[in-house]
Amino acid sequence: MTRVAAVILADGVADAERQARMALAAGADLVELRLDRIRDVGVGDVRRLASAVGPRSILTVRSASQGGSGHLTEARRSELLKEACTRPFPYVDIELERDRPRAAELARLTRRHRATLIVSHHFSRPAGLGQVREALDACAAIGPIAKVVVPVETIDSAVELGDLARTEVERGRRLVVIGMGVAGMLTRASAGSAGQEIQYASAGPPAAPGQLSLATAKRLRGRDSWVLGLVGHPLGHSLSPAIHEAGLEALGLPGTYLPFDVDAAGLESLLAASDRFRIRGFNVTIPYKESIVEALDELDGDAERLGAVNTVVVGDGWTKGHNTDVFGFRLSLRSLGLRVGERRVLVIGAGGAAKAVVHVLLREGASVAVANRTAARAEALADAFDEPIEILPVERLDQSGPWDLVVNATPLGTKGFAADLPVPEAVIAKAGFVYDLGYNPPDTALLAAAKRLGRPHASGLGRRSTRCAEPRRRPFHEGPSHLFRRRDDRERDRDGEGRGVRARPPGYRDGGDSTRGIRRAGARPCLHRPGPCAVERDACPPAQPAEGRSRGLRRFGDPSLAGTQEQFRGGERRRPGGRPGSRPGPGGPSDHPDRRVRLDVRGRRIDE
């Protein structure tokens, strides 16, 4: 079984001993003691560390050319290595080039004291597969364990490196092969499944780019581990790895979530290698939400209707695409209390995320307009729907409006992209509500402008948390959605006996059935379950208010908007038999057949 070694980077012997004890107590199998990082280290320090944590340590004295700190002379380094080989360290790491002249002597010392030599070579720049194989052969000719580290810039190179390691292990070779960098994280995550000797992990700050944390390495150790990830370019703005790693750690699942920053060719290689590297699924972001569709074997309903995918599930050589943007955006609107039926909505963008937004808005009965800097893409988006969609030129947006809701479905204002406003400030000033799908930074350029102009607004962070926690749409990462809410929220939404009392927003997880039934049949919504009410009005008892926190938008209310609750949240539905466009007269009875039923933000009837 692959052993997990926590890398200890300390500038003092006492600190190194303390960190090593903490890492071992935290579950590491081994610790790698980097003596080249310790100031004024001597032979006595080697003896002290050997006495304290030696039986569970790898002792390394890296030279400057191989990534060491460079403050040790060659004579001092040689002296430290010889002393280490006579002490009870199970592993001593030496370098292929620098230590070749004294390798035979060090090997004799380690055999006498039952230690194992790790012969390592670190490439300073990306190398071809042939060079890596030659370095492995050279290291294996000197010591029992060969270790090669090489910078990796593309997912194709990481796949080749991982395949090489797996092939060499099957031949009986003991080795460690590491791809450095973000692209090389796949080689680290697959070290256990490939049967490599040691998995190096960080006990604190990473010792090398792309190094996994000790917590992640422990989850993957000795189990049927798997890999999830995020596919797109660029990925520096995304919080998905942090969100999913927290969820995996909380659930104790044997997986990790990696960023796959790939080009089109790299995406094809990743799909082809998914089974070999136990990749069970990944999320998809710009610019591949639409282009990946043709590469998948199967699509769910929303993904097929929209021609856009943001989640791919992989298993037994079969790939299935899902679109959870639809679910996330719809539930986000309702959790904010935004009722968009018969309201005017402006959507900025024409990519995969914009398609999901438009799809939800049309199903909710909104009047939708789309603006995109490339008019042809906006027209293509409009042609994908049966309902009419207005196409607006970007340069004329300041002359449009007012809009009840403005949704930004472009990356403008997000970390790593231009910090520009997607719409003129004149549009924001006249908007009833501003919604930016971007969430990093928390105050994007659009949200900052909305705040400055006094417009109610929200970001896409809640939408992303909803999507990450929805088990029905995420079969490769099942888990309770409450893990992704703050602890104080969970405690506040429970009664005295610990039972959950949080009220669900209208239509929660109903696939749109409640609003679709109301819109198509003109039926009255039931107050207790999704869909039209199946009983007479007087026989349907009033809904009991939940004790949980209000999910309405009162905290975002704008006193300058007249009748905000009625005007924008729209809770009016025509009763069966009522005249289209009829309004209740003043003083009329509450059960008049032409009288409308008014609903609050949770869909409950308000008697007038």
C-alpha positions in Angstrom: 0.0 0.0 0.0 1.2 3.5 -0.8 2.5 5.3 2.3 1.6 8.9 3.0 4.6 11.1 3.9 4.1 14.6 5.2 6.8 17.0 4.1 8.3 19.0 7.0 9.7 22.4 6.2 11.2 24.1 9.3 14.2 26.3 9.8 15.1 24.9 13.3 15.5 21.4 14.7 13.1 21.9 17.5 10.4 23.2 15.1 11.1 20.3 12.7 10.6 17.8 15.6 7.4 19.5 16.7 5.9 19.6 13.2 6.9 16.0 12.6 5.2 14.8 15.8 2.0 16.7 14.9 1.9 15.3 11.3 2.4 11.7 12.6 -0.4 12.3 15.2 -2.6 13.6 12.4 -2.3 10.3 10.5 0.7 10.5 8.3 2.6 7.2 7.8 5.9 9.0 7.5 7.5 12.4 7.6 10.1 13.8 5.2 12.7 15.8 7.2 14.2 18.4 4.8 17.6 19.0 6.5 18.5 21.5 3.8 15.8 23.9 5.2 17.3 23.8 8.7 19.7 26.6 9.5 23.1 25.6 11.0 22.2 21.9 10.9 24.9 19.5 12.1 25.5 15.8 12.8 24.2 16.2 16.3 20.9 17.4 14.9 20.6 14.3 12.8 21.1 12.1 15.9 18.4 14.1 17.8 15.9 13.8 15.0 16.7 10.1 14.6 16.0 9.6 18.3 12.8 11.5 18.2 11.0 10.5 15.0 13.6 8.5 13.1 11.8 5.2 12.7 9.0 6.9 10.8 11.0 9.4 8.7 12.5 10.0 5.3 15.7 12.0 5.7 16.5 14.3 2.7 19.3 16.8 2.2 18.5 18.5 -1.1 21.2 20.4 -3.1 20.5 23.8 -4.6 20.3 22.4 -8.1 17.6 20.0 -7.1 15.4 22.4 -5.3 17.2 22.8 -1.9 17.8 26.0 0.0 21.4 26.2 -1.0 23.0 27.2 2.3 24.8 23.9 2.9 28.3 23.2 1.5 28.9 20.0 -0.4 31.2 18.7 2.4 28.5 19.4 5.1 25.8 17.8 2.9 27.9 14.6 2.4 28.6 14.4 6.1 24.9 14.6 7.0 24.0 11.9 4.5 26.6 9.5 5.8 25.4 10.1 9.4 21.8 9.5 8.3 22.6 6.2 6.7 23.9 4.9 10.1 20.8 6.0 12.0 17.4 4.3 12.3 15.8 6.2 9.4 13.8 3.7 7.2 14.4 5.9 4.1 17.3 8.2 3.0 16.9 10.3 -0.1 20.0 10.8 -2.3 20.4 12.5 -5.7 21.1 10.8 -8.9 23.7 13.2 -10.3 25.2 14.8 -7.2 25.5 11.6 -5.1 26.5 9.2 -7.9 30.2 9.1 -6.9 29.4 8.1 -3.2 26.3 6.0 -4.0 28.0 2.7 -3.5 29.3 3.7 0.0 25.9 5.0 1.0 24.2 1.9 -0.2 26.5 -0.3 1.9 25.8 1.8 5.0 22.0 1.7 4.5 22.0 -2.1 4.0 24.1 -2.6 7.2 21.5 -0.5 9.1 18.4 -1.8 7.3 17.5 1.5 5.7 16.3 2.0 2.1 17.8 4.4 -0.4 15.5 6.6 -2.5 17.5 7.8 -5.5 15.8 10.9 -6.9 16.1 13.2 -9.8 14.3 16.5 -10.2 13.9 18.0 -13.7 14.0 21.8 -13.7 11.9 22.1 -16.8 9.3 20.0 -18.6 10.9 16.8 -20.1 9.8 14.3 -22.7 8.6 10.9 -21.7 11.7 9.3 -23.0 13.9 11.5 -20.7 11.7 10.6 -17.7 12.0 6.9 -18.5 15.8 7.2 -18.8 16.0 8.9 -15.4 13.9 6.2 -13.8 16.2 3.5 -15.2 19.3 5.4 -13.9 17.8 5.9 -10.5 16.7 2.2 -10.2 20.2 1.1 -11.2 21.6 2.7 -8.0 18.9 2.2 -5.3 15.8 0.1 -4.7 13.4 3.1 -5.0 13.5 5.4 -8.0 12.0 8.9 -7.7 11.5 11.3 -10.6 9.9 14.7 -10.4 9.2 16.7 -13.5 7.2 20.0 -14.1 4.0 19.3 -16.1 2.2 22.0 -18.1 -0.6 20.1 -19.8 -3.1 17.4 -18.9 -1.8 15.3 -21.8 1.7 15.2 -20.2 0.2 14.3 -16.8 -1.8 11.4 -18.4 1.4 10.1 -20.1 3.3 10.4 -16.8 0.7 8.6 -14.9 0.5 5.8 -17.5 4.3 5.4 -17.3 4.2 5.1 -13.6 1.5 2.4 -13.7 3.3 0.4 -16.4 6.6 0.5 -14.4 4.9 -0.6 -11.2 3.3 -3.5 -13.0 6.8 -4.6 -14.0 7.7 -4.8 -10.3 9.6 -1.5 -10.0 9.4 0.5 -6.7 9.1 4.1 -7.7 7.7 7.6 -7.1 6.7 9.6 -10.2 5.4 13.2 -9.6 4.2 15.8 -12.0 4.7 19.3 -10.5 2.2 22.1 -11.1 -1.5 22.3 -11.2 -1.7 20.1 -14.3 0.4 17.4 -12.6 -2.0 17.1 -9.6 -3.6 14.1 -11.4 -0.3 12.1 -11.0 -0.4 12.8 -7.3 -4.0 11.9 -6.8 -3.5 8.6 -8.7 -0.3 7.6 -6.8 -2.2 5.1 -4.6 -4.2 3.5 -7.3 -1.1 3.2 -9.5 0.8 1.4 -6.6 3.5 4.0 -6.1 5.7 3.6 -3.1 5.1 7.0 -1.4 2.6 9.8 -1.6 4.2 13.1 -0.6 1.8 15.6 1.0 2.0 19.0 2.7 1.7 19.2 6.5 1.6 23.0 6.1 2.4 25.2 3.1 3.0 23.1 0.0 6.6 22.2 -0.6 6.0 22.1 -4.4 3.3 23.4 -6.8 0.3 21.1 -6.9 1.2 19.1 -3.8 -1.9 17.6 -2.1 -2.7 18.4 1.6 -2.2 15.7 4.2 -6.0 15.6 4.8 -6.6 14.8 1.1 -3.8 12.2 0.9 -5.2 10.4 4.0 -8.7 10.2 2.4 -7.1 8.6 -0.7 -4.9 6.1 1.2 -5.6 2.4 1.0 -9.2 2.9 -0.3 -11.0 2.6 -3.6 -10.3 6.2 -4.3 -11.6 8.4 -7.1 -11.1 11.8 -8.6 -13.6 14.6 -9.4 -12.7 17.9 -10.9 -13.5 21.1 -12.8 -12.9 21.5 -16.5 -12.5 24.9 -18.1 -10.1 27.7 -18.9 -9.1 29.8 -17.0 -9.9 28.4 -13.5 -8.2 30.9 -11.2 -11.5 32.5 -10.2 -13.4 29.3 -9.3 -14.2 28.3 -5.7 -15.4 24.9 -6.7 -12.2 23.0 -5.6 -12.4 24.6 -2.1 -16.2 24.0 -1.8 -16.0 20.4 -2.9 -12.8 19.5 -0.9 -14.6 20.8 2.2 -17.6 18.6 1.4 -15.5 15.5 0.7 -13.6 16.0 4.0 -16.8 16.5 5.9 -18.3 13.4 4.5 -15.1 11.4 4.7 -15.3 10.2 1.1 -12.2 8.7 -0.6 -12.0 11.3 -3.3 -10.4 14.6 -4.2 -11.5 17.5 -6.4 -8.9 18.8 -8.9 -8.8 21.8 -11.3 -8.4 20.6 -14.9 -7.3 23.7 -16.8 -7.3 22.3 -20.3 -7.4 23.2 -24.0 -9.7 21.3 -26.5 -7.1 18.6 -27.1 -6.5 18.2 -23.3 -10.3 17.8 -22.8 -10.3 14.9 -25.2 -7.3 13.3 -23.5 -9.0 13.7 -20.1 -12.2 12.0 -21.3 -10.2 9.1 -22.8 -8.1 8.6 -19.6 -11.0 9.0 -17.1 -11.4 5.3 -16.4 -7.7 4.6 -16.0 -7.3 7.5 -13.5 -10.6 6.7 -11.7 -12.2 10.1 -12.7 -15.8 9.6 -11.7 -17.1 13.0 -12.8 -16.3 16.7 -13.3 -18.0 20.0 -13.6 -17.7 22.0 -16.7 -17.3 25.8 -17.0 -16.4 28.3 -19.7 -15.6 27.8 -22.5 -16.6 24.1 -22.8 -20.2 23.9 -21.6 -21.5 23.7 -25.1 -18.6 22.2 -27.0 -18.3 19.1 -24.7 -21.9 18.0 -25.6 -20.8 16.2 -28.7 -18.1 14.2 -26.8 -20.5 12.6 -24.3 -22.5 9.4 -24.6 -25.7 10.5 -22.9 -27.4 13.7 -21.8 -30.1 14.3 -19.2 -33.3 16.2 -20.1 -32.1 19.8 -19.4 -28.7 19.2 -21.0 -30.3 17.9 -24.1 -32.9 20.7 -24.4 -30.3 23.4 -23.9 -27.3 21.8 -25.6 -25.2 22.8 -22.6 -23.6 20.7 -19.9 -22.1 21.7 -16.5 -21.7 18.3 -14.9 -20.4 15.1 -16.4 -20.7 11.7 -14.6 -18.3 9.0 -15.7 -18.6 5.3 -15.1 -17.6 2.1 -16.8 -16.5 3.9 -20.0 -19.8 5.8 -20.2 -20.2 9.5 -19.9 -23.5 11.3 -19.1 -23.9 15.1 -19.1 -26.2 17.0 -16.8 -27.2 20.6 -16.5 -27.6 21.6 -12.9 -27.5 25.3 -13.7 -31.2 25.1 -14.3 -31.9 23.7 -10.9 -29.5 26.1 -9.2 -30.8 29.3 -10.8 -34.4 28.4 -10.3 -34.0 27.5 -6.6 -31.8 30.6 -6.1 -34.6 32.8 -7.5 -37.1 31.3 -5.2 -34.9 31.3 -2.1 -34.4 35.0 -2.7 -38.2 35.5 -3.1 -38.0 36.6 -6.7 -41.2 35.9 -8.7 -40.5 36.7 -12.3 -43.8 35.7 -13.9 -44.9 38.4 -16.4 -41.9 40.5 -15.5 -39.3 42.0 -17.9 -35.9 40.4 -17.5 -32.6 41.3 -19.3 -30.0 38.6 -19.6 -26.4 39.5 -20.6 -24.6 36.8 -22.4 -25.3 33.9 -24.7 -23.2 31.0 -23.5 -24.2 27.8 -21.7 -25.0 29.6 -18.4 -27.2 32.2 -20.2 -29.1 29.3 -21.9 -29.9 27.9 -18.4 -31.0 31.3 -17.1 -33.2 32.0 -20.1 -34.7 28.5 -19.9 -35.7 29.0 -16.2 -37.1 32.5 -16.9 -39.3 31.4 -19.8 -40.7 28.5 -17.7 -41.5 30.9 -15.0 -43.4 33.1 -17.5 -41.0 36.0 -17.7 -40.6 38.3 -20.8 -36.9 37.9 -21.7 -34.5 40.0 -23.6 -30.9 39.0 -24.4 -27.9 41.1 -25.1 -24.5 39.8 -26.2 -21.4 41.4 -27.7 -21.6 38.9 -30.5 -25.1 39.3 -32.0 -25.0 36.0 -33.9 -24.6 34.0 -30.6 -27.6 35.9 -29.1 -29.7 35.1 -32.2 -28.6 31.4 -32.0 -29.7 31.3 -28.3 -33.1 32.9 -29.2 -33.6 30.3 -32.0 -33.1 27.5 -29.5 -36.4 28.3 -27.7 -40.0 28.3 -29.0 -41.0 31.3 -26.9 -40.2 34.8 -28.3 -37.0 36.4 -27.1 -36.0 40.0 -27.8 -32.4 40.5 -29.0 -30.9 43.9 -28.0 -27.7 45.4 -29.4 -25.2 46.0 -26.6 -24.5 49.6 -27.7 -28.2 50.5 -27.3 -28.7 49.0 -23.8 -28.7 52.5 -22.1 -31.8 53.3 -24.1 -33.7 50.2 -23.0 -35.6 49.4 -19.9 -36.6 49.7 -17.2 -36.1 46.0 -16.3 -37.6 44.2 -13.3 -34.5 41.9 -13.2 -31.0 42.1 -14.8 -28.9 38.9 -14.9 -25.3 38.9 -15.9 -24.3 35.5 -17.4 -20.9 36.6 -18.6 -17.5 36.4 -16.8 -17.0 40.2 -16.9 -16.1 41.4 -13.4 -14.9 38.0 -12.2 -11.4 37.3 -11.1 -9.1 36.7 -14.0 -11.3 38.6 -16.5 -11.8 42.3 -17.3 -13.2 44.3 -14.4 -15.8 46.0 -16.7 -19.5 46.5 -16.3 -21.5 44.2 -18.6 -24.2 46.9 -18.9 -24.2 50.7 -18.6 -24.9 52.2 -15.2 -28.1 53.7 -16.7 -29.5 50.2 -17.0 -28.5 49.3 -13.4 -30.1 52.4 -12.0 -33.5 51.5 -13.5 -33.3 47.8 -12.6 -35.7 46.3 -10.0 -33.1 43.7 -9.0 -29.5 42.9 -10.2 -28.2 39.3 -10.2 -24.6 38.5 -11.2 -23.8 34.8 -11.7 -20.2 35.6 -10.8 -19.2 35.4 -7.2 -15.4 35.9 -7.0 -14.7 38.6 -5.9 -17.9 38.9 -3.7 -18.4 42.4 -5.0 -18.0 42.2 -8.7 -18.0 45.3 -10.8 -21.8 44.9 -11.5 -22.7 44.3 -7.9 -20.5 47.2 -6.7 -22.4 49.5 -9.1 -25.7 48.2 -8.0 -24.8 48.7 -4.3 -23.6 52.3 -5.1 -26.9 53.0 -6.9 -29.0 51.6 -4.2 -30.4 48.6 -6.3 -31.2 45.3 -4.6 -28.7 42.7 -5.8 -27.3 39.2 -5.2 -24.4 37.1 -6.5 -24.2 33.5 -7.8 -22.5 32.1 -4.7 -25.8 30.8 -3.3 -26.6 29.3 -6.7 -23.3 27.5 -6.7 -23.7 26.1 -3.2 -27.2 24.9 -4.1 -25.8 23.1 -7.2 -23.0 21.5 -5.3 -25.3 20.1 -2.6 -28.1 18.8 -4.8 -27.7 15.0 -4.6 -30.3 14.1 -7.3 -28.3 16.0 -9.9 -24.9 15.0 -8.5 -24.8 11.1 -8.4 -21.0 11.1 -8.2 -21.0 13.2 -5.0 -24.0 12.3 -2.9 -24.4 14.0 0.4 -26.8 16.0 2.6 -27.3 19.5 1.3 -27.3 21.0 4.9 -23.5 20.5 5.0 -23.1 23.4 2.6 -25.1 25.9 4.8 -23.5 27.7 7.7 -23.6 26.0 11.1 -25.5 28.9 12.7 -28.1 28.7 10.0 -28.6 25.0 10.6 -28.9 25.6 14.4 -31.4 28.5 13.9 -33.6 26.4 11.6 -34.2 23.6 14.2 -36.7 23.4 17.0 -36.0 22.6 20.6 -35.8 18.9 20.0 -33.3 19.3 17.1 -35.9 18.7 14.3 -35.4 20.7 11.1 -38.1 23.4 10.7 -36.8 25.3 7.7 -39.5 26.0 5.2 -38.8 25.0 1.6 -39.3 27.6 -1.1 -42.3 27.1 -3.4 -41.7 24.4 -5.9 -38.6 23.0 -4.2 -37.3 20.0 -6.2 -40.5 19.7 -8.2 -38.8 19.9 -11.6 -40.9 23.0 -12.4 -44.2 21.1 -12.2 -45.9 23.5 -9.9 -45.4 26.6 -12.0 -45.9 24.7 -15.2 -49.2 23.4 -14.1 -50.4 26.8 -13.0 -49.2 28.5 -16.2 -50.6 26.0 -18.6 -53.9 25.1 -16.9 -54.6 28.3 -15.1 -55.2 26.3 -11.9 -54.9 27.5 -8.4 -51.6 26.5 -6.7 -51.9 24.1 -3.7 -50.7 25.6 -0.4 -49.2 22.3 0.8 -47.6 20.4 -2.1 -46.2 21.2 -5.6 -48.7 21.5 -8.5 -52.3 22.7 -8.8 -54.7 22.2 -5.9 -56.9 19.1 -6.4 -59.5 20.0 -3.8 -62.1 22.8 -3.4 -60.7 26.0 -1.9 -62.7 25.8 1.3 -61.6 22.2 1.9 -57.9 23.0 1.7 -56.8 24.0 5.2 -54.6 27.0 5.7 -50.8 26.4 5.7 -49.1 26.5 9.0 -46.2 29.0 9.1 -42.8 27.5 9.7 -40.7 28.7 12.6 -37.6 28.9 10.5 -36.0 32.1 9.2 -38.0 34.0 6.6 -36.8 33.3 3.1 -38.4 36.4 1.6 -36.5 39.3 0.1 -37.5 41.9 2.7 -33.9 42.2 3.7 -33.2 43.3 0.1 -36.2 45.6 -0.1 -36.0 49.0 -1.7 -38.3 51.6 -0.2 -38.1 53.7 -3.3 -39.9 51.0 -5.3 -43.6 51.4 -4.9 -45.3 48.1 -3.9 -42.2 46.1 -4.1 -43.7 43.0 -2.5 -46.7 42.9 -4.9 -45.1 44.5 -7.9 -42.0 42.2 -8.3 -42.7 39.1 -6.3 -46.0 39.0 -8.0 -47.9 36.6 -5.8 -51.2 36.9 -7.7 -52.8 34.0 -9.5 -56.1 34.0 -11.4 -58.7 31.6 -9.9 -60.5 29.1 -12.2 -63.3 30.8 -14.0 -61.9 34.3 -13.5 -61.8 36.8 -16.4 -58.4 37.4 -17.9 -57.0 40.6 -16.5 -59.9 41.0 -13.9 -59.1 42.7 -10.7 -61.1 42.4 -7.4 -63.2 45.4 -6.7 -63.0 47.2 -3.4 -65.0 45.7 -0.6 -65.9 42.5 -2.6 -66.3 39.2 -0.8 -63.1 37.1 -0.5 -64.8 34.1 -2.2 -66.0 36.0 -5.3 -65.4 33.8 -8.4 -63.6 36.6 -10.2 -61.5 37.6 -7.3 -57.8 36.7 -7.5 -55.9 34.8 -4.9 -52.9 36.7 -3.5 -49.9 34.8 -2.3 -47.0 35.7 -0.1 -43.4 35.0 -0.9 -43.8 31.4 0.2 -46.8 30.7 -1.9 -49.4 30.9 0.9 -52.7 32.6 0.3 -53.2 36.1 1.7 -56.9 36.8 2.5 -57.9 40.4 1.8 
